[in-house]
Structures are given as C-alpha cells and as structure tokens.
Amino acid sequence: MSYVDFTGCIISPFGGCFLVPADNETKNPTKTQKILQALEEQDHPVSLHRLREHCSMRTATVSELLKQLIEKGDVHYSPNGYQINPLTRFPPIGTQGKGNGKH
C-alpha cells in the first residue's frame, strides 16, 4: 500500500519516495505556460513561426499571448525574435543586508 505524505512524495512499501506534481498544471499546462516553457528552453530569440510550430497553436493565438506577455514584461521582442526577459528569469537580488543571512 502506498500513500502520499505531506511533502508531495509517494512513499512506496518497497522503499523510496517518488515526487508527485502539486496539481494538474504540470500535466495540462496553459497555452501561456507552453509558450513560456518553449522560450525558456532556448538561449536565443525564437521566431513567431517556430513558436507556433513548437506549441502547436494558431498564429493568432500565439501572437495575442505574446502581446500579453510583452505587456507584463515577461517576454522581450527584438528583430531576431522573442525571448524570455532576463530580469524575469533571474530577478535582481535584494540589496538589504550584507549577504551573511543576518538582518
């Protein structure tokens, strides 16, 4: 008999712990999540055409979602294509404290 503990692991009677997705989003990502994931996998700008093909969506859908992501600041557009905003991917580190874990 297996059960899920409070950390999100399935504990097997044979030993071991297997992680369980927190919710259904991992299995069924939204269209916006698909686009963000496709962009995060690339280290260079991606064209609208490539994103559309990779995400298997209509051009109008991808265009509208990219427009929303650009307005939110999550995606950056250049003549070379679309890219995750580097500040979104790696937010700036806070300037409080001296970096020693104290206040």
C-alpha positions as CSV (number, residue, x, y, z in Angstrom):
1,M,0.0,0.0,0.0
2,S,1.3,3.5,-1.0
3,Y,0.4,6.8,0.4
4,V,1.2,10.5,-0.2
5,D,2.9,12.3,2.6
6,F,2.7,16.0,3.3
7,T,5.8,16.8,1.2
8,G,4.2,15.6,-2.0
9,C,6.1,12.3,-2.2
10,I,4.5,8.9,-2.8
11,I,6.0,6.5,-0.2
12,S,6.4,3.0,-1.6
13,P,6.1,0.0,0.6
14,F,9.2,-1.2,-1.1
15,G,11.2,1.8,-0.1
16,G,11.8,5.1,-1.9
17,C,9.9,8.3,-2.4
18,F,8.6,9.5,-5.7
19,L,7.6,13.1,-6.3
20,V,4.1,13.9,-7.2
21,P,3.1,17.0,-9.2
22,A,1.5,19.6,-6.9
23,D,-1.5,19.9,-9.2
24,N,-2.8,19.3,-12.7
25,E,-0.9,22.2,-14.2
26,T,2.2,20.0,-14.8
27,K,0.1,17.6,-16.9
28,N,-2.0,20.2,-18.7
29,P,-0.1,23.5,-19.0
30,T,-2.0,26.5,-20.2
31,K,-1.2,28.0,-23.6
32,T,0.7,30.8,-21.9
33,Q,2.7,28.2,-20.0
34,K,3.5,26.3,-23.2
35,I,4.9,29.5,-24.8
36,L,7.0,30.4,-21.7
37,Q,8.3,26.9,-21.5
38,A,9.3,26.9,-25.2
39,L,11.1,30.2,-24.8
40,E,12.8,29.1,-21.6
41,E,14.3,26.1,-23.4
42,Q,16.1,28.4,-25.9
43,D,19.1,30.6,-25.2
44,H,18.5,32.7,-28.3
45,P,15.5,34.6,-29.8
46,V,12.7,32.5,-31.3
47,S,10.6,33.5,-34.3
48,L,6.8,33.6,-34.1
49,H,6.7,30.8,-36.8
50,R,8.9,28.5,-34.7
51,L,6.9,29.2,-31.5
52,R,3.7,28.4,-33.3
53,E,5.0,25.1,-34.6
54,H,6.6,24.1,-31.3
55,C,3.4,24.9,-29.3
56,S,1.0,23.6,-32.0
57,M,-1.2,26.7,-31.8
58,R,-2.7,29.1,-34.3
59,T,-0.6,32.1,-35.3
60,A,-3.3,34.5,-34.0
61,T,-3.4,32.7,-30.6
62,V,0.4,32.8,-30.2
63,S,0.5,36.5,-31.3
64,E,-2.1,37.5,-28.8
65,L,-0.4,35.6,-25.9
66,L,3.0,37.1,-26.8
67,K,1.5,40.5,-26.8
68,Q,0.2,40.0,-23.3
69,L,3.5,38.5,-22.1
70,I,5.4,41.5,-23.5
71,E,3.0,43.9,-21.8
72,K,3.6,42.1,-18.5
73,G,7.3,42.3,-19.0
74,D,7.8,38.5,-19.1
75,V,8.9,38.4,-22.8
76,H,11.2,40.7,-24.8
77,Y,10.9,41.2,-28.6
78,S,13.7,42.1,-30.9
79,P,14.1,41.9,-34.7
80,N,15.7,38.5,-34.1
81,G,12.6,37.1,-32.3
82,Y,11.0,36.6,-28.9
83,Q,12.9,35.8,-25.7
84,I,12.3,35.4,-22.0
85,N,13.0,38.7,-20.3
86,P,16.3,38.1,-18.5
87,L,15.1,40.1,-15.5
88,T,12.1,37.8,-15.3
89,R,14.2,34.6,-15.5
90,F,16.7,35.9,-12.9
91,P,15.2,38.6,-10.7
92,P,17.6,41.0,-9.1
93,I,19.0,40.1,-5.7
94,G,17.7,42.2,-2.9
95,T,20.1,44.9,-1.6
96,Q,19.1,44.5,2.1
97,G,21.7,43.1,4.4
98,K,25.3,42.2,3.9
99,G,24.7,38.7,2.4
100,N,25.5,36.9,5.6
101,G,22.0,35.8,6.4
102,K,21.5,38.3,9.2
103,H,19.2,41.3,9.1
